[in-house]
């Protein structure tokens, strides 16, 4: 097993913990962190798989997913901020 394959396995092992945080997070910011972690791990998995397999199309997938994750984080942060002002 190469180092890259070991990194793929390590990233796959982190996903259940991120899903746990997303589903059973006690607060909304905890769930946003879980979603961020899932998308970050997914980007890393796609990039590492592109390196292992030599298929550069997965780098395009990783780039698009990273952009989507960034926009989702911005949107959720604005929602949390708006909700906080609404409760005051």
C-alpha positions in Angstrom: 0.0 0.0 0.0 1.4 3.4 -1.0 1.3 6.6 1.1 -1.5 8.0 -1.1 -3.7 4.9 -0.6 -3.1 5.2 3.1 -4.2 8.8 3.0 -7.3 7.8 1.2 -8.2 5.3 3.8 -7.5 7.7 6.6 -9.8 10.3 5.0 -12.5 7.7 4.6 -12.2 6.9 8.3 -12.9 10.5 9.3 -16.2 10.6 7.4 -18.4 8.8 10.0 -17.2 11.3 12.7 -18.2 14.2 10.4 -21.6 12.7 9.6 -22.1 12.2 13.4 -21.4 15.9 13.9 -23.7 16.9 11.1 -26.6 14.8 12.2 -26.4 14.9 16.0 -24.6 18.3 16.5 -26.2 20.0 19.4 -26.2 23.4 17.7 -26.5 24.8 14.2 -22.9 26.0 14.0 -21.8 22.4 15.0 -23.7 21.1 12.1 -22.2 23.6 9.7 -18.8 22.5 10.9 -19.7 18.9 10.2 -20.9 19.8 6.7 -17.7 21.8 6.1 -15.6 18.8 7.2 -17.5 16.4 4.9 -17.0 18.7 1.9 -13.3 19.3 2.7 -12.7 15.5 3.1 -14.6 15.0 -0.2 -12.4 17.5 -2.0 -9.3 15.8 -0.6 -10.6 12.4 -1.6 -11.2 13.5 -5.1 -7.8 15.1 -5.4 -6.0 12.1 -3.9 -7.9 9.8 -6.2 -6.9 11.9 -9.2 -3.3 11.4 -8.1 -3.6 7.7 -7.5 -5.6 6.9 -10.7 -4.1 9.5 -13.0 -7.5 10.7 -14.1 -7.4 14.5 -14.1 -11.1 14.8 -14.4 -11.3 14.3 -10.6 -9.3 17.5 -10.1 -12.2 19.4 -11.9 -14.6 17.7 -9.6 -12.5 18.6 -6.5 -12.4 22.3 -7.7 -16.1 22.5 -8.3 -16.9 20.9 -5.0 -14.5 23.3 -3.2 -16.3 26.2 -4.8 -19.7 24.8 -3.8 -18.5 24.2 -0.2 -17.2 27.8 0.0 -20.5 29.3 -1.2 -22.5 27.0 1.1 -20.4 28.0 4.1 -20.9 31.7 3.3 -24.6 31.2 2.9 -24.9 29.3 6.2 -22.8 31.8 8.0 -25.1 34.6 6.8 -28.1 32.6 7.9 -26.7 32.0 11.4 -25.8 35.7 11.7 -29.3 36.7 10.5 -30.9 34.3 12.9 -28.9 35.7 15.8 -30.0 39.2 15.0 -33.6 38.1 14.7 -33.5 36.5 18.2 -32.2 39.7 19.9 
